[in-house]
Amino acid sequence: MEKDFINLIKTTLNSPYIGDDCAYLKDLDILVSQDSLVEGVHFLRDKITPRQLGWKSAMVNISDICAGGGEPKYMTISLSLPKDINSEFIKEFYEGAGAACEAAGKVQIAGGDITASPDKIFISAAIIGSAKGRNISSRANARTGQRIIAAGVHGSSAAGLKLLLSGKKAPEKFIKAHLEPFAQVDFSRQIACSQKGKYAMMDTSDGLMDALSQIAQASNVLMSIDFDKISVDEEIKSFPNWHELVLFGGEDYGLIATTDTPPAGAAVIGCVKEGSGVAINGNFYPRNLIEQKIFKHF
């Protein structure tokens, strides 16, 4: 449903900017993006601290700029809050958001808004990134013959969510992966500053398989993946259906990129071929099957 709405908006506006993780405004040489988190949809108040919520709210936006290959620079955060929220919550939330911005390269929180809401917390953050000195990506830039590289450990956030929802507190590293993600700032910089030709890049906020499928669809190519090359935490293999967590679990905030020349040390997980869609170890996954399994915001 989310993607249907996005396509409807893009068609209605006839906009050339909608379709990637962030919009590149070439005349200003900046990238912009906006994300929202809604209580009961993206987080449960009793499962996350205000500081963690602030951290995550900032990082999900920083990740969008990284997916475009830009340098995250400025952010605004708007909060809609119910009456039971106090000043201590606000203080801890912004401590977390500020810490995330500092960790991601001294991103500045430049403003925002605070309003009342009936009974739930609504968070909306917008971010500006600089394209100066960088080669900006697009999901439509994947080309046959390119290598597919990945940054981040996949499936850990989904494993953490499963633990949280089942009332478990260990392994703590999986829960931390879900509540305190870290955007791939260094990987994004390395790719955007080293690639001379066109390349595709996308974050894995809605899952690894979704990112692969979105790039395949936008570029009209086949993304051929070797599952054993995907970086995972070894302990995730103790979870039932752990392969599904790796491929379809959301909110890892890793990055997938297609490049002509992978940087030294990059994790190459496959290659771009003629065709369309995604194949894992030679097994083709049709788009309708991927849509049924991927992380959904609705």
C-alpha positions as CSV (number, residue, x, y, z in Angstrom):
1,M,0.0,0.0,0.0
2,E,2.8,2.4,0.9
3,K,4.5,2.0,-2.5
4,D,1.1,2.4,-4.3
5,F,0.6,5.7,-2.5
6,I,4.1,6.9,-3.4
7,N,3.5,6.0,-7.1
8,L,0.2,7.8,-7.0
9,I,1.7,10.9,-5.6
10,K,4.6,10.8,-8.1
11,T,2.1,10.5,-11.0
12,T,-0.2,13.1,-9.7
13,L,2.6,15.7,-9.3
14,N,4.5,14.5,-12.3
15,S,7.6,14.9,-10.2
16,P,11.1,14.0,-11.3
17,Y,12.3,14.1,-7.7
18,I,10.2,11.3,-6.1
19,G,11.5,7.7,-6.2
20,D,14.8,7.5,-4.3
21,D,15.5,7.5,-0.6
22,C,16.1,11.3,-0.9
23,A,15.6,13.9,-3.5
24,Y,18.7,15.5,-5.2
25,L,18.0,19.1,-6.0
26,K,20.7,19.7,-8.6
27,D,20.2,23.5,-8.9
28,L,20.9,23.9,-5.1
29,D,23.4,20.9,-5.0
30,I,21.7,19.5,-1.9
31,L,19.7,16.4,-1.0
32,V,16.5,16.5,1.1
33,S,14.4,13.8,2.8
34,Q,11.7,13.4,5.4
35,D,10.6,10.5,7.6
36,S,8.0,10.0,10.2
37,L,7.7,7.6,13.1
38,V,4.2,7.0,14.7
39,E,3.6,5.4,18.0
40,G,2.0,2.0,17.6
41,V,3.2,1.7,14.0
42,H,7.0,2.3,14.1
43,F,7.6,2.0,17.9
44,L,6.0,1.0,21.2
45,R,6.5,3.4,24.0
46,D,7.0,0.7,26.6
47,K,9.7,-1.0,24.5
48,I,11.9,2.0,23.8
49,T,13.4,4.8,26.0
50,P,13.0,8.5,25.0
51,R,16.7,8.7,24.3
52,Q,16.6,5.6,22.0
53,L,13.6,7.1,20.3
54,G,15.5,10.4,19.7
55,W,18.5,8.5,18.4
56,K,16.5,6.3,16.0
57,S,14.4,9.3,14.7
58,A,17.6,11.0,13.7
59,M,19.4,8.0,12.3
60,V,16.6,6.9,10.0
61,N,16.8,10.3,8.3
62,I,20.6,10.4,8.2
63,S,20.4,6.9,6.5
64,D,18.3,8.4,3.7
65,I,21.0,11.0,2.8
66,C,23.7,8.3,3.0
67,A,21.7,6.2,0.5
68,G,21.8,9.2,-1.9
69,G,25.6,9.5,-1.4
70,G,25.3,12.9,0.2
71,E,26.8,14.3,3.4
72,P,24.2,14.7,6.2
73,K,24.3,18.4,7.3
74,Y,21.1,19.8,8.9
75,M,17.9,18.4,10.4
76,T,14.6,19.7,11.7
77,I,12.4,17.6,14.0
78,S,8.7,18.1,14.7
79,L,6.9,16.4,17.5
80,S,3.2,15.9,18.1
81,L,2.8,14.9,21.8
82,P,-0.1,13.7,24.0
83,K,-0.7,15.4,27.4
84,D,1.1,12.7,29.4
85,I,4.5,13.6,27.9
86,N,6.6,15.6,30.3
87,S,9.7,17.7,30.1
88,E,12.0,14.9,31.0
89,F,10.9,12.9,28.0
90,I,11.6,15.9,25.7
91,K,15.1,16.4,27.3
92,E,16.0,12.7,26.9
93,F,14.6,12.5,23.3
94,Y,16.7,15.4,22.2
95,E,19.8,14.1,24.0
96,G,19.4,10.9,21.9
97,A,18.8,12.8,18.7
98,G,21.7,15.1,19.4
99,A,24.0,12.1,20.1
100,A,23.0,10.4,16.9
101,C,23.7,13.6,14.9
102,E,27.1,14.0,16.6
103,A,28.0,10.4,15.9
104,A,27.0,10.7,12.2
105,G,29.4,13.6,11.5
106,K,28.2,16.6,13.5
107,V,24.8,17.0,11.8
108,Q,23.1,20.1,13.2
109,I,19.5,20.1,14.5
110,A,18.3,23.4,13.2
111,G,14.7,23.6,14.3
112,G,11.3,22.0,14.1
113,D,7.9,22.2,15.7
114,I,6.0,20.9,18.7
115,T,2.2,20.5,18.7
116,A,-0.3,18.5,20.8
117,S,-1.8,15.2,19.7
118,P,-4.8,13.3,21.0
119,D,-3.2,10.1,22.4
120,K,0.0,9.1,20.5
121,I,3.4,10.4,19.7
122,F,4.1,11.5,16.2
123,I,7.6,12.3,15.0
124,S,8.5,13.9,11.7
125,A,12.0,14.8,10.8
126,A,13.4,16.5,7.7
127,I,17.1,16.5,6.7
128,I,19.3,18.3,4.3
129,G,22.5,16.9,2.9
130,S,25.3,18.3,0.8
131,A,26.2,16.9,-2.6
132,K,29.5,18.9,-2.8
133,G,32.3,16.8,-4.1
134,R,30.2,13.7,-4.3
135,N,28.7,11.5,-7.1
136,I,25.0,11.2,-6.2
137,S,23.3,7.8,-6.6
138,S,19.9,6.8,-8.0
139,R,18.0,3.5,-7.9
140,A,17.7,3.7,-11.6
141,N,21.5,3.7,-12.2
142,A,22.2,-0.1,-11.9
143,R,23.9,-1.5,-15.1
144,T,24.6,-5.0,-16.3
145,G,28.0,-6.1,-15.3
146,Q,28.3,-4.1,-12.1
147,R,29.0,-5.7,-8.8
148,I,26.5,-5.5,-5.9
149,I,28.1,-4.6,-2.6
150,A,26.6,-4.3,0.8
151,A,27.3,-2.6,4.1
152,G,25.9,-3.5,7.4
153,V,24.8,-6.7,9.2
154,H,21.4,-7.9,7.9
155,G,18.5,-9.4,9.9
156,S,19.7,-8.3,13.3
157,S,17.1,-5.6,13.7
158,A,14.3,-8.0,12.8
159,A,15.7,-10.5,15.3
160,G,15.7,-7.7,17.9
161,L,12.1,-6.8,17.2
162,K,11.1,-10.5,17.6
163,L,12.8,-10.5,21.0
164,L,11.2,-7.3,22.2
165,L,7.7,-8.4,21.2
166,S,8.2,-11.8,23.0
167,G,9.3,-10.0,26.1
168,K,12.9,-11.3,25.9
169,K,15.9,-9.2,26.8
170,A,18.8,-11.2,25.2
171,P,20.8,-11.4,23.1
172,E,21.0,-7.7,23.8
173,K,22.9,-6.9,20.7
174,F,19.9,-7.7,18.5
175,I,17.6,-5.5,20.6
176,K,20.2,-2.7,20.3
177,A,20.4,-3.2,16.5
178,H,16.6,-2.5,16.4
179,L,16.4,0.4,18.9
180,E,19.7,2.1,18.2
181,P,20.6,1.6,14.5
182,F,23.6,3.4,13.0
183,A,23.5,4.8,9.4
184,Q,26.3,3.7,7.1
185,V,28.0,7.1,6.9
186,D,31.5,6.0,6.1
187,F,30.5,3.5,3.5
188,S,28.3,6.1,1.8
189,R,31.2,8.6,1.7
190,Q,33.6,6.0,0.3
191,I,31.2,5.1,-2.5
192,A,30.1,8.6,-3.4
193,C,33.7,9.9,-3.4
194,S,35.3,7.0,-5.3
195,Q,32.8,6.1,-8.0
196,K,33.3,8.0,-11.3
197,G,30.4,6.5,-13.3
198,K,26.7,6.1,-12.5
199,Y,25.8,3.7,-9.6
200,A,22.7,2.7,-7.7
201,M,22.4,2.8,-3.9
202,M,19.6,2.3,-1.4
203,D,19.3,1.7,2.3
204,T,17.7,-1.4,3.7
205,S,15.2,0.3,6.0
206,D,12.4,-1.9,4.5
207,G,14.6,-5.0,4.2
208,L,17.5,-6.3,2.1
209,M,15.2,-7.9,-0.4
210,D,13.1,-4.8,-0.8
211,A,16.2,-2.7,-1.6
212,L,17.4,-5.2,-4.2
213,S,13.9,-5.4,-5.8
214,Q,13.5,-1.7,-5.9
215,I,16.8,-1.2,-7.6
216,A,16.0,-4.0,-10.0
217,Q,12.7,-2.5,-10.9
218,A,13.9,1.0,-11.3
219,S,16.9,0.0,-13.4
220,N,15.2,-2.9,-15.3
221,V,17.9,-5.4,-14.4
222,L,18.3,-8.7,-12.6
223,M,20.0,-8.5,-9.2
224,S,21.8,-11.9,-8.8
225,I,22.8,-12.6,-5.1
226,D,24.9,-15.2,-3.4
227,F,23.2,-15.5,0.0
228,D,26.4,-16.9,1.7
229,K,28.1,-13.6,0.9
230,I,25.6,-11.5,2.9
231,S,27.0,-10.3,6.3
232,V,25.0,-11.7,9.2
233,D,25.6,-12.2,13.0
234,E,26.3,-15.9,13.5
235,E,23.9,-16.0,16.5
236,I,20.9,-15.1,14.2
237,K,21.1,-18.7,12.9
238,S,19.6,-19.8,16.2
239,F,16.3,-18.1,15.2
240,P,13.6,-20.1,13.4
241,N,13.4,-19.1,9.7
242,W,16.5,-16.9,10.1
243,H,17.0,-16.7,6.3
244,E,13.7,-14.8,6.2
245,L,14.9,-12.4,8.8
246,V,18.0,-11.7,6.8
247,L,16.2,-11.2,3.5
248,F,12.9,-9.6,4.5
249,G,13.5,-8.1,8.0
250,G,13.4,-4.3,8.0
251,E,15.2,-1.5,9.8
252,D,18.8,-2.6,9.6
253,Y,19.7,0.6,7.8
254,G,22.5,-1.0,5.8
255,L,23.3,0.1,2.3
256,I,23.2,-1.8,-1.1
257,A,25.1,-0.4,-4.0
258,T,26.0,-1.4,-7.6
259,T,29.4,-0.3,-8.7
260,D,31.8,-0.8,-11.7
261,T,34.8,-1.0,-9.4
262,P,34.1,-2.1,-5.8
263,P,36.3,-0.3,-3.3
264,A,39.0,-2.4,-1.6
265,G,37.5,-4.5,1.2
266,A,33.9,-4.0,0.1
267,A,31.6,-7.0,0.7
268,V,30.6,-8.1,-2.8
269,I,27.3,-10.1,-2.6
270,G,26.4,-10.5,-6.2
271,C,26.3,-9.0,-9.7
272,V,23.9,-7.1,-12.0
273,K,22.7,-9.2,-14.9
274,E,20.4,-8.8,-17.9
275,G,16.8,-9.5,-17.0
276,S,14.5,-8.2,-14.2
277,G,13.9,-8.9,-10.5
278,V,16.0,-10.6,-7.9
279,A,17.6,-14.1,-7.8
280,I,19.1,-15.6,-4.6
281,N,21.5,-18.5,-5.3
282,G,19.8,-18.8,-8.7
283,N,16.3,-18.9,-7.3
284,F,14.1,-16.2,-8.8
285,Y,11.8,-14.2,-6.5
286,P,8.9,-12.5,-8.3
287,R,7.9,-9.0,-7.2
288,N,4.5,-10.1,-5.9
289,L,6.1,-12.6,-3.5
290,I,8.6,-10.0,-2.3
291,E,5.7,-7.5,-1.7
292,Q,3.9,-10.1,0.5
293,K,6.9,-10.6,2.7
294,I,8.7,-7.3,3.1
295,F,8.4,-5.0,6.1
296,K,5.4,-2.8,5.9
297,H,4.5,0.6,7.4
298,F,0.7,0.0,7.1
